[in-house]
Amino acid sequence: MEINPVSKEMKKSVKTRLLTALVLTIISVPCILLGGFFFAFYILIATIIMTYEFVHISTEKKFPLLTYVLIYLMMVSFVFWIFTDAAIDNGIVSIGKGGIFANIGMKDIKVSTLGLSFFVALIFLSVILYANIDIKQACYIITMALVISLSLQSVLFLRYCPEYLYNQVISENPLLDSIHYDNPCSSSLLLLFFAGGALINDAYAFFVGILFGKHKLNPRISPKKTWEGFIGGCILTTITGILFAFIADWCNVPLLKGILDIKHWYFCVLFSLIISIVSVLGDFMFSAIKRYFNVKDFSNILPGHGGLLDRFDSVLITCLIGSVLILFIAYNPLLKLVI
């Protein structure tokens, strides 16, 4: 197979992307490993920046200040509702081995129906009161707010759920067969599996596409993606995901005991493959939004990447779909008979 020539501009772009990725890694990985308040604050900052990014590209004219403020407040409430809901269920927010927020009952992803109803009413009231907001913008803001908030909540769920979900939901005999993580880093592996898998799939597909890509995957939405990059990314990501899950289990820190461990190797294979496919679909989804609004990036906060939504679009959708599948398996009584 012939290798494509790499231009000077592409080499410069790759260097910029790698440098930005390194800085992001230095900031993100410690927050993920430490968990607790550090990771919750990290997600709070990400929520604010992502809210700004998806709102501002849709507004030819500025929204009223009050509308902006309420959108930001509602986004934060949607993302962190899982903490409020868990605290209500358990009566307390406790500090456990995994740090603050570790043992508050991370067993689901959801938003307040009352909060969502209020948000929808607020946006459509803005359509009525302000000429700057039309129906298309209103529907876009509601949809994006729900998708991004649930996706960010899924990131929180994957970070804080492993110990609680197994002991309280998956295990048939929690008193005899329970799992406890001795340090917060151990419980971070499930999130690293999904988020890291999506990011590494982007990297695999990017470099395979640069070197060997010749056939466009979907030029209407993402003209740079190729079938060669997609297939190469799928194969390499699936192999990497399986190895990561197996090595974690061999080290006695399974990603999620009862689902993602060596005993249930078929789930490890299935989820690794799903990550490689869904991450591309997530990228296409956000690329389609940018094409609709005729913008190159959501923002320019990250040199070489664009905005947070440009960099983490695949991560958001991968974590959301991964969380939904985990919850479906964990709570489905018929699947429990199989696994």
Secondary structure as UniProt FT lines:
FT   HELIX           8..34
FT   HELIX           36..56
FT   TURN            57..58
FT   HELIX           65..90
FT   STRAND          95..96
FT   TURN            97..98
FT   STRAND          99..100
FT   TURN            101..103
FT   HELIX           113..129
FT   TURN            131..132
FT   HELIX           135..160
FT   HELIX           162..165
FT   HELIX           166..170
FT   TURN            174..176
FT   TURN            184..185
FT   HELIX           186..188
FT   HELIX           189..212
FT   STRAND          216..218
FT   TURN            219..221
FT   STRAND          222..226
FT   HELIX           227..250
FT   TURN            251..252
FT   TURN            257..259
FT   HELIX           262..264
FT   HELIX           265..293
FT   TURN            303..305
FT   HELIX           308..331
FT   HELIX           333..338
//
